[in-house]
Amino acid sequence: MSMEIDARQAAVMPTYGRADISFVRGKGSWLYTRDDTAYLDCATGIAVNVFGHGDTRLVAALMSQAEKLWHTSNLYRIDEQEKLALRLATHAGLDQVFFCNSGVEANEAAVKMARRFQFRQGFEKRFKILCAGGAFHGRTLAMLAATDKPLFREGFGPMPEGFVHVPFGNLNHLRDAMNVDVAAIMVEPVQGEGGAIVAPEGYLEGVRKAADDFGALVIADEVQTGMGRTGYLFAYQKTDIQPDLVVLAKGLGGGFPVGAVVARKAIGEAMGPGSHGSTFGGNPLAMAVANAVLDGLEETGFLEDVRRRAALLNDKLNKLADDYPTLIIERRGAGFLRGLKLSDSLVVGDMTTALRAEKLLCVPAGENVLRLLPPLTFSESEIEQAYLILDRVFSGFVAS
Ligand SMILES: *Cc1c(COP(=O)(O)O)cnc(C)c1O
């Protein structure tokens, strides 16, 4: 029996360092193992399950669409896709949407769009994409070049050309790097994988201005920060900048794989029929669920309440940081994307393991940051429960 299980486990390519645990069902903020042990989920499949697990509205949307029609093709019109496109475009202050299946695909499409737009404007050499230090944009070859993590690129070269990195949050370096070869500046409003790092006040406005001064576009990678994660539908909406391209995935389907690029009409026109595609992108199943996710996020007062509850979580994390100053050296993040930077005496992977042993699921991020990504529905009592576990585990590290 166990031999059999080991053979199956070994049949999965070891691209992830996996914990030896699996879940068989979920409800709300909780995941359950086969023996019915409950885990409080502050990982949400890495910022995906915005309404937690088994949300009845999302399940109903999926089931009802599943009985009607799963998949047709982008060779035909897809009603649910047109509906979602108009809704997302309207929310983003933009015009057109391209649908695909993941964050990296959406980012890759956004870069193609930026280059194609410049090309159509007559700027054939304007292909550079300015990215931020510590950025994470995904794992395809081009997005590895956009991602600032040399280790991720090891043995995968040569990398596609034209991606340049400047320190995140520093407008002087950004302006120095700007020139007429830059097609677009690509930026995460809050760096998720990089360590829950919020762009400093005024930074996104400075990015917009630098882009405008040189005729470059702004790509907001909201794959992690979008769909309410920071308490706003899109994180950039906390500022008054308007990106030219907004990239979405993770939370968009609440757990159903789907990605999207929302863009200005002129960018869509520069693309045109045959310029890009995806067999599965925007299929009826994905669109039905994503429309239901947006319904939930649009409910009157919901995002306001996310901000209120996220502030409560933040208060608790502040208290932890005050109580364990030798273990927690910085508090970071926005909304329900929060990070605690741990001191060098602690390795974040050991922390997530210790928390998991106490039935709390969290995620490591860059710079030794413990990241909390609860569902947007995380309740006050769940915040308290998460806090109590964190407090217990941190106190254990003090004692040891
Ligand atoms: C997760 C993530 C991606 C990659 O998304 P995948 O769906 O894993 O391809 C890209 N950008 C950001 C900001 C992310 O957090």
The ligand as a Gaussian input file, in Angstrom:
#p B3LYP/6-31G(d) Opt

LIG

0 1
 C        1.362000      34.149000      -9.192000
 C        1.778000      35.325000      -9.964000
 C        2.052000      35.226000     -11.336000
 C        2.019000      33.905000     -12.077000
 O        0.736000      33.364000     -12.094000
 P        0.532000      31.827000     -12.530000
 O       -0.968000      31.687000     -12.580000
 O        1.182000      30.982000     -11.494000
 O        1.151000      31.665000     -13.848000
 C        2.388000      36.385000     -12.013000
 N        2.448000      37.565000     -11.385000
 C        2.187000      37.696000     -10.075000
 C        2.252000      39.053000      -9.445000
 C        1.868000      36.581000      -9.318000
 O        1.638000      36.704000      -8.001000

